[in-house]
Amino acid sequence: MSAFSSSALKAKSAAGATDNQLVPAMDKSALRLPNDRWKPLEIVFWLLPVASYFLFPDYLVLISQIMIVGLFALSLDLILGYAGIVSLGHAAFFGLGAYTAGLLSVHGWGEPISGLLAAGVVAGIAGLIVSFLVVRGQDLARLMVTLGIGLMLFEAANKAAFITGGVDGLSGMAMSNLFGVFEFDLFGKTAFWYSFGVLFILFVLMRRLVNSPFGMSLRGIREGGRRMPAIGAHVDRRLKAIFTVAAVIAGMAGALLAQTTQFVGLDVLGFPRSAELLIMLVLGGTGRLYGALIGAAVFMVAQDKISGLDPAYWQFYIGLFLVLIVLFARGGIMGGAEKIIARFKRKEAA
Amino acid sequence: MIGNFVGVLFDGIAYGSLLFLISVGLSVTMGLMNFINLAHGAFAMVGGYVCVTVLQKMGMPFLATLPLAFIAAAVIGLVLERTLYRQLYQATHLDQVLFSIGLTFMAVAGATFLFGPTQQPVNLPDWLRGQVHVLGLDLGAYRLFLIAVVVLVTLGLYLLIERTRFGAQIRASVDNQTAAAGLGINVSRVFSLTFALGSGLAGLGGGLGIDVLGLDPSFPVKYMVYFLLVVAVGGAGSIKGPLIAALILGVFDVAGKYYVPEVGAFVIYTLMVVLLILFPFGLVRRKA
């Protein structure tokens, strides 16, 4: 649909080219919304998980996890990369979603899709409430509020062991078949396609969202929040909206994790999860959507390979890596790739 | 019951003054350089490990280890400020957060590598153990000592900042960097020395706090929230704000854990969120 509307726009602008002679060509492209058409590279990117299903049948569980964490990182990218809100407690919504889906299933409601939606609703309501606190104050206060709410939920889940299972985690989830047909099998085949489908659908929606006028206004707020009211944008309301959307998506990612692993551990709410999420996003590159997915993939594969050696070393290297990224490689993998591509293009032009 | 309450209050004040000692450096660096430093707890941990090592390996008396903890943390702080931190003063808060999380992770992994993942024991001298009878109340000797040290340090800090030339330079730089530099104050040097002082105080707090807070490699992560909380609630850039905030938080945390252990740390986080909603810019707002 988006491809259609953008091509329609193009046709219209070609037809009306003579009417718009007064507006210089440069300004017109700057005023227009970003081209929403899918680039070939993006299509290739989305074929990768499909290919990996056939190429690495032994790693289906890891790939599903990467897609789930990637979805979670995407939700953080919406608020951090686009709206510029630094959150240290995003795991709160992930955990809420995971526990919602987990508890529904433990208490006999094993239908996955409705569980997923319920998780999104619960996390979204929490996100809406938290967003009122987040828009007050500046970076430090935001950081503290998100961190504090994350820790509060962790403590709550820890203390309410009679509901959540506490430190032992929530087990005994029984999922019914996806669409009533596909059973969640031991090899993780159904889990793979389920995660892939949810990730792709939500990605398409998010991609549409960030390229819409609303998404552009978020970038405006990130770049200069004080000036946005001057062009008629209600800053607080927009920030609340995107924070809520991000919470919904984080909740759905949490639900996916709970449903595909059929277990919810207390660590879904922990501070390390929020911090690692931030690392993945920065590693991949913020404000690009694809950065979140690439960052999650690189991080999870590296963790799978390295942390087996020694968890303490792994933490040391993440720390070192973060410091180096901040000092020398702003923009992460995607930022670096864009710089290289830009250099090539300049050479071609010269 | 009343005696009980006074005991909780006393423990809370001791705990709060320790939090203040560790966090005051963070408050000043945040106010002075507008730098969100999540790695502040790592400096406290350095002090703690220096204390333990010197105490056990070299058999020095406990009191003599405390200045060493201060000096070690201050030197490390000075070196890191000169080499790394200062490159990020102009960076976004996100960069600062990521950088300091990275430092924290490295400190945690480094401490695990050097000292192992277990809690470090500390052998206090006899005169600091047990209880002291004051006005019919049994008060922990070590906690009394702790409060006394923090009172002395706070007085010293107050005199330093209000009565000395260097203190005037700090105040001037906090209020307006550009104007201060224009008046011939070497703002960059003030930054470095203040950072070193703040790290040193954190190190001192870490050494003093082993008996109260414990000491293991996860220390910087475990207490990060508390230190940030003191500064965020108290208001960055002042001394009075964090002092009030630290005492409030200390008393509420101890009282919460004593009277309602089943909700545990919930009390402190709720208090924090409520305080941040009521005072989004801190209890004591610095004059612009």
Interface residues (C-beta under 8 A of the other chain):
Chain A: L80 V86 L88 L133 R136 G137 Q138 D139 L140 A141 L143 M144 V145 L147 G148 I149 L151 M152 E155 A156 N158 K159 F271 A275 L278 I279 V282 A312 Y313 Q315 F316 I318 G319 L320 F321 L322 V323 I325 V326 L327 R330
Chain B: M30 I36 L84 Q87 L88 A91 H93 L94 D95 V97 L98 F99 I101 G102 L103 T104 F105 M106 A107 V108 A109 G110 T112 F113 P117 V221 V225 L228 L229 V231 A232 A236 E262 V263 G264 A265 F266 Y269 T270 M272 V273 L276 I277 P280 F281
